[in-house]
């Protein structure tokens, strides 16, 4: 579940289908919407960078022992799979992908292109 949830973030950001509070955005004109898009994209990029750093620290601790040697964190059960370290690696990968996508959104909004609006009828029967 954690892996599919972690990979859902980049998929949602790529399709521009993430949740937005549109109270101000819908009542704003095109020029203000562009500035709101720029602000949102910069905040998203900063958040993704900070979360990526935190995920890297978390993954490094789960994949290396105190001496710095490669050793995956284990679950501690009788089977003892390395799932905790693998899930933390997927979270790091997902956040790195989201950083790239957020940077692309920043570049797009700084060029003056409005954010694409998702098709709200997608998936409706």
CORCOR-V976075 format. One record per run of one state. SS is the DSSP state (~ for helix, > for strand, _ for the rest). FROM is the first residue (numbers start at 1). TO is the last residue. If there is no record, write none. Layout:
# CORCOR-V976075
ss:SS from:FROM to:TO
ss:SS from:FROM to:TO
This chain:
# CORCOR-V976075
ss:_ from:1 to:1
ss:~ from:2 to:14
ss:_ from:15 to:22
ss:~ from:23 to:27
ss:_ from:28 to:29
ss:~ from:30 to:63
ss:> from:64 to:64
ss:_ from:65 to:69
ss:> from:70 to:70
ss:_ from:71 to:82
ss:~ from:83 to:110
ss:_ from:111 to:125
